[in-house]
Amino acid sequence: MASAITLQAVDAIALRLQQITVANGYRTNAGQSVHTEPQQLPAGAGPRLTVWMDRVTLEQVTNDLREWRMQIIVEAEAASTHTTSQRQAHAVMADVFQVFPSMWVRLQVSGRELDVFGEAAEFRARIDGSLSSIAEVRLQAVIRESAT
């Protein structure tokens, strides 16, 4: 049995984020560490992206069409020193917005179109003693499918 369409959307976004490398013209190599489950970030590790579903709604648009509307979070964590972790978190955030700008990017999920766009980012306060900074980038995504 196939995974839920919402999990397939998370996986498709995670796969797209893997293109974030310096060799591909981005600021960081965050695409080398993309996860869909939380991981412990080892000290001195490069930036890491974790993709997870924050909210989902299913809306009946017409008798024949329904939409899965999702808010997906890309957590960009940059482990570094106290003098560079914020700079790294901002660079990773900018890379995520370069992949998913504030206009729709279309991906394919099980033969359906997944439209994704970057909406906003929030920076989490660094806990004293922590050697990392975290930016949470909020994406909006929509999958339309037949209601029958």
LINJOHU-V82685 format. One record per residue. N is the residue number from 1. RES is the residue in one small letter. PHI is phi in whole degrees, 0 to 359 (* if undefined). D_LAST is the distance of its C-alpha to the last C-alpha in Angstrom with 2 decimals. Layout:
BEGIN
N,RES,PHI,D_LAST / N,RES,PHI,D_LAST
END
This chain:
BEGIN
1,m,*,19.35 / 2,a,287,18.48 / 3,s,295,19.39 / 4,a,303,17.13 / 5,i,301,15.76 / 6,t,292,18.24 / 7,l,291,21.09 / 8,q,298,20.29 / 9,a,295,20.68 / 10,v,301,24.03 / 11,d,297,25.11 / 12,a,295,24.39 / 13,i,293,26.43 / 14,a,300,29.16 / 15,l,297,29.39 / 16,r,296,29.79 / 17,l,293,32.50 / 18,q,294,34.52 / 19,q,284,35.74 / 20,i,285,37.96 / 21,t,218,41.40 / 22,v,300,44.67 / 23,a,299,44.69 / 24,n,268,41.50 / 25,g,94,43.22 / 26,y,268,42.11 / 27,r,280,44.59 / 28,t,226,43.87 / 29,n,252,42.74 / 30,a,300,40.13 / 31,g,294,37.62 / 32,q,280,39.77 / 33,s,219,38.76 / 34,v,245,35.04 / 35,h,228,33.57 / 36,t,245,30.45 / 37,e,227,32.61 / 38,p,301,35.80 / 39,q,228,38.99 / 40,q,282,42.65 / 41,l,270,44.10 / 42,p,295,47.48 / 43,a,303,50.41 / 44,g,80,50.98 / 45,a,288,47.54 / 46,g,288,45.94 / 47,p,296,43.01 / 48,r,226,39.80 / 49,l,246,36.19 / 50,t,237,33.84 / 51,v,252,30.15 / 52,w,210,28.21 / 53,m,276,25.31 / 54,d,264,26.75 / 55,r,205,23.83 / 56,v,216,20.05 / 57,t,229,17.81 / 58,l,244,14.09 / 59,e,243,13.61 / 60,q,275,11.03 / 61,v,276,12.36 / 62,t,223,10.83 / 63,n,299,8.36 / 64,d,254,6.27 / 65,l,225,7.92 / 66,r,230,9.23 / 67,e,233,12.51 / 68,w,268,14.48 / 69,r,252,18.03 / 70,m,233,20.79 / 71,q,252,24.53 / 72,i,243,26.16 / 73,i,255,29.89 / 74,v,250,32.15 / 75,e,272,35.38 / 76,a,256,38.23 / 77,e,248,41.28 / 78,a,239,44.60 / 79,a,269,47.39 / 80,s,195,50.70 / 81,t,264,53.91 / 82,h,299,54.36 / 83,t,268,55.35 / 84,t,233,52.38 / 85,s,295,49.26 / 86,q,295,48.24 / 87,r,300,48.83 / 88,q,295,46.61 / 89,a,298,43.79 / 90,h,294,43.92 / 91,a,295,43.90 / 92,v,294,40.86 / 93,m,303,39.03 / 94,a,299,39.92 / 95,d,296,38.64 / 96,v,297,35.20 / 97,f,292,35.08 / 98,q,289,36.17 / 99,v,287,33.17 / 100,f,237,30.74 / 101,p,288,32.49 / 102,s,278,31.53 / 103,m,226,29.29 / 104,w,297,25.93 / 105,v,247,26.21 / 106,r,260,23.27 / 107,l,241,22.65 / 108,q,249,20.20 / 109,v,224,18.30 / 110,s,49,16.54 / 111,g,76,15.92 / 112,r,250,14.61 / 113,e,271,17.07 / 114,l,249,18.83 / 115,d,261,21.06 / 116,v,228,24.07 / 117,f,216,27.21 / 118,g,282,30.32 / 119,e,250,30.93 / 120,a,198,34.06 / 121,a,222,36.43 / 122,e,231,38.56 / 123,f,255,41.59 / 124,r,274,42.38 / 125,a,298,45.99 / 126,r,281,47.80 / 127,i,289,49.25 / 128,d,310,53.03 / 129,g,90,54.03 / 130,s,285,50.66 / 131,l,255,50.89 / 132,s,214,47.42 / 133,s,236,45.52 / 134,i,231,41.80 / 135,a,245,39.55 / 136,e,255,35.98 / 137,v,261,33.86 / 138,r,265,30.70 / 139,l,250,27.78 / 140,q,251,24.67 / 141,a,220,21.50 / 142,v,222,17.99 / 143,i,240,14.97 / 144,r,258,12.17 / 145,e,211,8.77 / 146,s,295,5.44 / 147,a,275,3.78 / 148,t,260,0.00
END
